[in-house]
Amino acid sequence: MQALPTVDIAVLVVYVAAVVAYGSWFVRKSGTTDEFMAAGRSLPGWAVGLSIFGTYLSSNTFLGVPGKAYGSNWNSFVFSLSLPIAAMIAVRWFVPFYRHGGTISAYEHFEKRFGLWARTYAVICYLLTQIARTGTVLFGVSLAMQPLLGWDLRLMIIGTGIVVTMYTLLGGIEAVIWTDVMQSLVLMVGAFIVTGLLLFGMPEGPAQVIEIAREAEKFSLGSFSATLTESTFWVVLIYGLFINLNNFGIDQSFIQRYHTAKSDGDAARSVWLGALLYVPISLLFFFIGSCLFAYYEAHPDRLEQVRLQVAEERLEAEGVPTDSTRVKEVAAELTPADIGDKVLPNFIVSKLPTGMAGLLIAAIFAAAMSSIDTSLNSSATILLSDIYKRYVNPDVDEKGSMRVLYAGTLLWGTLGTGAALAMIGIRSVLDAWWELQGIFAGALLGLFLLGLIVRKADNVAATIAVVLGVLSLVWLTFSPRLPDEYGWLRNSLHANLTIVAGTLSIFLVGLIVTAFRRESP
């Protein structure tokens, strides 16, 4: 694939420099812990809502969602349809719970409810998740953009990590939120530009997109059958509901935003805005994927170019000589799902006017930065409130607290960047890490709901529920890999239902143990 012209690279560099300068400008308003962690609790609901929206949108959304729609259909869009349901629950119960709880941490109440072990467990799960999340986003966006920019992959990862860490450290949560607002707008503009260029780039006009995509069933939301072993409409909807309850209910990145709003009403409106805005924008990205499918079907020469690029990259990754005959053989075997993630970058670099491609690349980087800055600030907050003040120095003064927040931002920026660099050579290890932390983090929603709903549940009930819940999550996650002779032990549920089954098992075990203990003499 050809590299971007100098003008496009200049647009990207100017954009990134503008974001850093804008975020760093908030250093004047982040001199206290309350300002650094909660923006002085003074932000309007619309700004916080756009920040929540920006957190949902990542570079994986900009690249991965169109690639998913290109390779399959709109089944994954059903995830977004669960957001209004989760938002309704969050506004009714979660936002008041945290706003009136008096603490910035999402996990301090676990100690009050079930003991120190529960708080420590939640904090470890969250911090490990953020390292993996930051690394994945950094690696993903750098890997996707490296062929376009022609820059060294490691330098791109390090550079992006330094840039985001810098303005997050200087400006605190207010810099995170206002840069998210700016970057959310860039994202939406970029998405609309791509959609327009695709629709009007068809040989027979926009109607041809609908015709080709419909014939290939690209608009399907999936089967409406009642089976739990396939990715049906209902399986994705239930999965989305539990993931979004997890986000709104126990994710520090979201909880912290509730505290930045200037009133309870603004906090509630921020949740609604972030959720309701994501639904149509997510739909737009799925539509872009369908448009890309139609566009490349209508331009077979460009489709072949993408196929050859993917085939060559695959052979290079396997260490196989990339002679033209072998590349063509592999290219002929590729399915739409194999090339889905590559079609949008190819379209950007080959079809967008000079300057416009740079703006679109900036939009993709914007999505990455809006995800990473959130993780860094919330991780630093947890480091101060749940680790340093709890275990090291409960009476630390304001100056000492700010030093911890700065150090925490640097530390998690470094660890996340290190995780991204590690993915270059040993991604399988980090994939396993994702699975393992997913098991332990998956228990948190069940524990949170147990404490919130079952008032009589105590430390004993919670401990038993989490132990059995984690064991069930281990089985749900790894049993499908058992050899054939142990096939009867395999979990037959679709992988999306792992968090659902794990959460319900913890909640129900806790409920049963609580009821049994109340009835026992």
PANU-218963 format. One record per residue (C-alpha): z, y, x negated. Coordinates in steps of 0.5 Angstrom, whole numbers, plus 500, padded with zeros to 3 digits. Example, Ala and Ser with C-alpha at 12.3 -4.5 7.8 and 13.67 -1.06 7.14 Angstrom:
> z  y  x
> 516  491  475 .
> 514  498  473 .
//
This chain:
> z  y  x
> 500  500  500 .
> 498  507  497 .
> 504  512  496 .
> 505  518  499 .
> 502  524  497 .
> 506  530  493 .
> 506  534  499 .
> 510  529  503 .
> 515  527  498 .
> 516  535  497 .
> 517  535  505 .
> 522  529  504 .
> 526  532  498 .
> 527  539  502 .
> 529  535  508 .
> 535  531  504 .
> 537  538  500 .
> 537  541  507 .
> 542  536  509 .
> 546  536  503 .
> 547  544  503 .
> 548  544  511 .
> 554  538  510 .
> 557  541  504 .
> 557  548  507 .
> 563  545  512 .
> 567  545  506 .
> 570  551  508 .
> 573  548  514 .
> 575  541  511 .
> 581  544  507 .
> 587  540  511 .
> 587  533  513 .
> 587  535  521 .
> 580  538  519 .
> 577  533  515 .
> 579  527  519 .
> 579  530  526 .
> 575  537  525 .
> 581  541  528 .
> 580  537  535 .
> 575  543  536 .
> 568  541  537 .
> 564  541  544 .
> 563  535  547 .
> 555  535  547 .
> 555  535  539 .
> 560  529  539 .
> 556  526  544 .
> 549  527  539 .
> 554  524  533 .
> 555  518  537 .
> 548  517  539 .
> 546  518  531 .
> 551  513  530 .
> 548  508  534 .
> 541  510  531 .
> 540  507  524 .
> 534  506  520 .
> 534  499  522 .
> 533  502  529 .
> 527  506  527 .
> 524  500  523 .
> 527  494  526 .
> 526  496  533 .
> 519  497  533 .
> 518  491  529 .
> 522  487  534 .
> 517  489  539 .
> 511  488  535 .
> 513  481  534 .
> 516  479  540 .
> 517  483  547 .
> 523  488  550 .
> 528  482  551 .
> 533  486  546 .
> 532  492  550 .
> 537  489  555 .
> 542  491  550 .
> 541  498  551 .
> 542  497  559 .
> 549  495  557 .
> 551  501  554 .
> 552  505  561 .
> 557  500  563 .
> 561  500  557 .
> 561  507  557 .
> 564  507  564 .
> 570  503  562 .
> 571  507  555 .
> 571  513  559 .
> 576  510  564 .
> 581  507  559 .
> 579  507  552 .
> 578  515  551 .
> 585  517  555 .
> 589  511  551 .
> 587  514  544 .
> 587  521  546 .
> 594  521  548 .
> 596  516  543 .
> 598  521  538 .
> 595  518  532 .
> 588  518  529 .
> 588  511  527 .
> 585  506  532 .
> 589  501  529 .
> 596  503  529 .
> 598  501  536 .
> 596  494  534 .
> 603  494  530 .
> 607  498  535 .
> 604  492  540 .
> 604  486  536 .
> 607  487  529 .
> 605  489  522 .
> 600  483  521 .
> 596  485  527 .
> 595  492  524 .
> 594  490  517 .
> 589  484  520 .
> 585  490  524 .
> 585  494  518 .
> 582  489  513 .
> 577  487  518 .
> 574  494  519 .
> 574  496  512 .
> 570  490  510 .
> 565  491  515 .
> 564  498  513 .
> 562  496  506 .
> 558  491  509 .
> 555  496  514 .
> 554  501  508 .
> 550  496  504 .
> 546  493  509 .
> 543  500  511 .
> 542  503  504 .
> 539  497  502 .
> 534  496  508 .
> 532  503  508 .
> 531  503  501 .
> 527  497  501 .
> 523  499  507 .
> 521  506  503 .
> 520  503  496 .
> 513  502  497 .
> 511  508  500 .
> 515  513  495 .
> 513  508  489 .
> 520  510  486 .
> 525  504  483 .
> 529  501  489 .
> 535  501  485 .
> 535  509  484 .
> 533  510  491 .
> 539  506  493 .
> 544  510  488 .
> 541  517  490 .
> 542  516  497 .
> 549  513  496 .
> 550  519  492 .
> 547  524  497 .
> 551  522  503 .
> 558  521  499 .
> 557  528  497 .
> 556  532  503 .
> 561  527  507 .
> 567  528  501 .
> 566  536  502 .
> 565  537  509 .
> 569  532  512 .
> 568  529  519 .
> 565  536  522 .
> 560  535  516 .
> 559  528  519 .
> 558  530  526 .
> 554  537  525 .
> 549  533  520 .
> 548  527  525 .
> 546  533  531 .
> 541  535  526 .
> 539  528  524 .
> 539  526  531 .
> 534  531  533 .
> 529  530  527 .
> 529  522  529 .
> 527  524  536 .
> 522  529  534 .
> 519  523  529 .
> 519  518  535 .
> 515  522  540 .
> 510  524  534 .
> 509  517  532 .
> 508  515  540 .
> 503  521  541 .
> 499  519  535 .
> 499  511  537 .
> 497  513  544 .
> 491  518  542 .
> 489  514  536 .
> 486  508  540 .
> 479  507  541 .
> 479  507  548 .
> 485  512  549 .
> 492  511  551 .
> 490  506  557 .
> 488  501  552 .
> 495  500  549 .
> 498  498  556 .
> 492  493  557 .
> 493  490  550 .
> 500  490  550 .
> 501  487  558 .
> 496  481  556 .
> 500  479  550 .
> 507  480  555 .
> 510  485  550 .
> 513  489  556 .
> 517  482  558 .
> 525  483  558 .
> 526  476  557 .
> 527  470  562 .
> 532  471  568 .
> 534  464  568 .
> 541  462  568 .
> 541  458  561 .
> 546  460  556 .
> 542  457  550 .
> 536  462  550 .
> 536  469  549 .
> 535  471  556 .
> 536  477  560 .
> 543  476  562 .
> 545  473  555 .
> 543  479  552 .
> 546  484  557 .
> 553  480  556 .
> 552  480  549 .
> 551  488  549 .
> 557  489  553 .
> 562  486  549 .
> 559  489  543 .
> 559  496  546 .
> 566  495  548 .
> 568  493  541 .
> 564  499  539 .
> 568  504  544 .
> 574  500  544 .
> 576  498  537 .
> 571  502  532 .
> 574  507  528 .
> 568  511  527 .
> 568  512  535 .
> 575  513  536 .
> 575  518  531 .
> 570  522  535 .
> 574  522  541 .
> 579  526  537 .
> 574  531  535 .
> 573  533  542 .
> 576  540  544 .
> 579  537  551 .
> 579  530  554 .
> 573  532  559 .
> 569  533  552 .
> 571  527  549 .
> 569  523  556 .
> 562  527  556 .
> 561  525  549 .
> 561  518  551 .
> 557  519  557 .
> 552  523  553 .
> 551  518  547 .
> 550  512  551 .
> 546  515  556 .
> 541  518  551 .
> 541  512  547 .
> 538  508  553 .
> 531  512  554 .
> 530  513  546 .
> 531  506  545 .
> 526  504  550 .
> 521  509  546 .
> 522  505  540 .
> 521  499  544 .
> 515  502  547 .
> 512  504  539 .
> 513  497  537 .
> 508  495  543 .
> 504  501  541 .
> 503  499  534 .
> 501  492  537 .
> 496  494  541 .
> 493  499  535 .
> 493  494  530 .
> 490  489  535 .
> 484  494  536 .
> 484  496  529 .
> 483  489  526 .
> 481  491  519 .
> 488  495  518 .
> 492  489  521 .
> 489  485  515 .
> 491  490  510 .
> 498  489  513 .
> 498  482  513 .
> 495  482  506 .
> 501  486  503 .
> 506  482  507 .
> 503  476  504 .
> 503  479  497 .
> 510  481  497 .
> 512  474  500 .
> 509  470  494 .
> 512  475  489 .
> 519  474  492 .
> 518  466  491 .
> 515  467  484 .
> 508  465  486 .
> 502  467  482 .
> 499  472  487 .
> 491  471  486 .
> 487  473  492 .
> 485  466  495 .
> 493  464  495 .
> 494  471  498 .
> 489  470  504 .
> 491  463  505 .
> 498  466  506 .
> 496  472  510 .
> 492  467  515 .
> 499  464  517 .
> 503  470  518 .
> 505  471  525 .
> 506  478  529 .
> 514  477  528 .
> 513  476  520 .
> 509  483  519 .
> 513  487  525 .
> 517  491  520 .
> 511  493  516 .
> 507  496  521 .
> 510  502  522 .
> 511  504  515 .
> 504  502  514 .
> 502  507  520 .
> 506  512  517 .
> 503  512  510 .
> 495  511  512 .
> 494  515  519 .
> 499  521  519 .
> 497  527  517 .
> 499  530  510 .
> 506  533  511 .
> 507  529  518 .
> 508  523  514 .
> 514  526  510 .
> 517  528  516 .
> 517  521  519 .
> 520  518  512 .
> 525  524  513 .
> 527  522  520 .
> 528  514  517 .
> 532  517  512 .
> 536  521  517 .
> 538  515  521 .
> 540  512  515 .
> 545  518  513 .
> 548  518  520 .
> 550  511  519 .
> 553  511  512 .
> 557  518  513 .
> 560  516  519 .
> 563  509  515 .
> 565  513  509 .
> 569  518  513 .
> 572  513  518 .
> 574  508  512 .
> 577  514  508 .
> 581  516  514 .
> 584  509  515 .
> 585  508  507 .
> 590  514  508 .
> 593  513  515 .
> 594  505  515 .
> 594  503  508 .
> 597  509  503 .
> 602  512  509 .
> 604  505  511 .
> 605  502  504 .
> 605  507  499 .
> 608  514  501 .
> 610  515  508 .
> 612  522  506 .
> 606  524  502 .
> 605  532  503 .
> 598  535  505 .
> 595  536  498 .
> 597  529  496 .
> 593  526  503 .
> 587  530  501 .
> 587  527  495 .
> 587  520  498 .
> 582  522  503 .
> 577  525  497 .
> 578  518  493 .
> 577  514  499 .
> 571  517  501 .
> 568  516  493 .
> 571  509  493 .
> 568  507  500 .
> 561  510  498 .
> 561  507  491 .
> 563  500  494 .
> 558  501  499 .
> 552  503  494 .
> 555  497  490 .
> 554  492  496 .
> 547  495  497 .
> 545  494  489 .
> 548  487  490 .
> 543  485  496 .
> 537  486  491 .
> 539  479  487 .
> 544  475  491 .
> 543  477  499 .
> 544  470  501 .
> 552  471  499 .
> 552  478  503 .
> 549  475  509 .
> 555  470  508 .
> 560  475  508 .
> 557  478  514 .
> 558  472  518 .
> 565  471  515 .
> 567  478  517 .
> 564  477  523 .
> 568  472  525 .
> 575  475  523 .
> 573  482  526 .
> 570  478  533 .
> 578  477  534 .
> 579  484  534 .
> 576  486  541 .
> 580  480  544 .
> 587  482  541 .
> 586  489  543 .
> 584  487  551 .
> 590  482  551 .
> 595  488  549 .
> 592  493  553 .
> 591  489  560 .
> 597  483  559 .
> 603  488  558 .
> 608  482  558 .
> 604  479  552 .
> 608  479  545 .
> 607  478  538 .
> 608  470  539 .
> 602  470  544 .
> 598  474  540 .
> 599  470  534 .
> 597  464  537 .
> 591  467  540 .
> 588  470  534 .
> 589  463  530 .
> 586  459  535 .
> 581  465  537 .
> 579  465  529 .
> 578  457  529 .
> 574  457  535 .
> 569  463  532 .
> 569  459  526 .
> 566  453  530 .
> 562  457  534 .
> 558  460  528 .
> 558  454  523 .
> 557  448  528 .
> 550  449  529 .
> 549  448  522 .
> 552  441  522 .
> 547  435  520 .
> 544  431  525 .
> 550  425  525 .
> 555  430  527 .
> 550  433  532 .
> 555  432  538 .
> 560  437  535 .
> 554  443  535 .
> 555  449  539 .
> 549  449  544 .
> 551  457  546 .
> 546  462  544 .
> 548  466  538 .
> 549  472  541 .
> 554  469  546 .
> 559  468  539 .
> 563  474  540 .
> 563  473  548 .
> 566  466  547 .
> 571  468  541 .
> 573  474  545 .
> 575  471  551 .
> 578  465  548 .
> 583  470  545 .
> 584  473  551 .
> 585  467  555 .
> 589  463  550 .
> 594  470  550 .
> 594  470  557 .
> 596  463  558 .
> 601  463  552 .
> 604  469  555 .
> 605  466  562 .
> 608  459  559 .
> 613  463  555 .
> 615  467  562 .
> 616  461  566 .
> 620  457  560 .
> 627  457  561 .
//
